[in-house]
Amino acid sequence: MKRQVSYQWRLREVMATHGMFSATDLAAPLADRGVTLSSVQIWRLVTQSPERLSLPILAALCDIFDCTPSDLIGTRAQNAAPRRTATGDTGPGPQIAPIRPKRARIRPE
């Protein structure tokens, strides 16, 4: 059975518990730890779930908020429901042999 995994980026929640309510509040602590990001990059990091995140940035965020990566990233895995077919069956249906064309017979005239 297939597993479906997802994650939730919780940086905004962690920032709020530490009294940071703006993305610009994060620029100076990141710069103190050697991470230089533009204001737009910081805004995206705070407001959107990143698909790729460098480990130095993750380490800096963990140091700033004195937390672990699991505090910033919530993961979830669950069994995926079996796919339904057009007939409503959920399991693998009967195996149908591929259709092969018949050889043409050419008649002399």
C-alpha positions in Angstrom: 0.0 0.0 0.0 1.3 3.5 -0.9 2.0 6.1 1.8 1.2 9.7 1.3 3.5 12.1 3.1 3.0 15.8 3.8 4.6 18.5 5.9 3.6 21.8 7.6 6.0 24.7 7.9 5.5 26.2 11.3 8.0 29.1 11.2 5.3 31.8 11.6 3.9 30.0 14.7 7.3 29.7 16.3 8.1 33.4 15.5 4.8 34.5 17.1 5.6 32.5 20.3 8.9 34.5 20.5 7.2 37.9 19.9 8.2 38.3 16.3 5.2 39.2 14.1 6.9 40.6 11.0 9.3 39.0 8.5 11.7 42.0 8.9 12.2 41.1 12.5 14.0 38.0 11.3 16.6 39.7 9.1 19.0 40.9 11.9 19.1 37.6 13.8 19.8 35.7 10.5 22.5 38.2 9.6 24.1 37.7 13.0 24.5 34.0 12.2 26.0 34.6 8.8 22.9 34.0 6.7 22.3 36.9 4.3 18.9 36.8 2.6 17.1 39.6 0.8 13.9 40.9 2.3 11.8 39.1 -0.3 13.6 35.8 0.4 12.9 36.2 4.2 9.3 37.1 3.5 8.8 34.0 1.4 10.5 31.9 4.1 8.1 33.2 6.6 4.8 33.2 4.6 5.2 30.2 2.3 6.1 26.6 2.8 9.6 26.1 1.3 10.1 23.1 -1.0 13.8 23.4 -0.6 15.6 24.6 2.5 19.3 24.8 3.0 20.7 23.3 6.2 22.6 26.5 7.2 19.3 28.4 7.2 17.5 25.6 9.1 20.4 25.5 11.7 20.3 29.3 12.0 16.5 29.3 12.6 16.9 26.5 15.2 19.5 28.6 17.0 17.5 31.8 16.8 14.4 30.2 18.4 16.2 27.6 20.5 14.2 24.8 19.0 14.7 21.6 16.9 13.8 21.1 13.3 10.8 19.1 14.4 9.4 22.3 16.0 9.7 24.1 12.7 8.5 21.2 10.4 5.5 19.1 11.2 5.4 15.9 9.2 2.5 13.5 8.6 2.3 10.2 6.8 -0.8 8.2 6.1 -1.9 5.3 4.0 -3.1 6.4 0.6 -6.6 5.2 -0.4 -6.6 2.8 -3.3 -7.4 4.4 -6.6 -10.9 3.7 -7.9 -11.4 2.6 -11.5 -14.2 3.6 -13.8 -16.1 0.4 -12.9 -15.8 1.2 -9.2 -13.4 -1.6 -8.4 -10.6 -0.7 -6.0 -8.4 -3.7 -6.5 -6.5 -4.8 -9.5 -9.0 -6.0 -12.1 -8.8 -9.1 -14.3 -5.7 -9.2 -16.5 -6.7 -8.7 -20.1 -4.3 -9.9 -22.8 -3.3 -7.2 -25.3 -5.3 -7.1 -28.4 -3.3 -8.3 -31.4 -4.4 -7.5 -35.0 -5.3 -10.3 -37.4 -3.0 -10.8 -40.3 -4.6 -9.6 -43.6 -5.2 -12.0 -46.4 -4.5 -10.7 -49.8 -6.4 -12.5 -52.5 -5.2 -12.5 -56.1 -7.7 -11.1 -58.5 
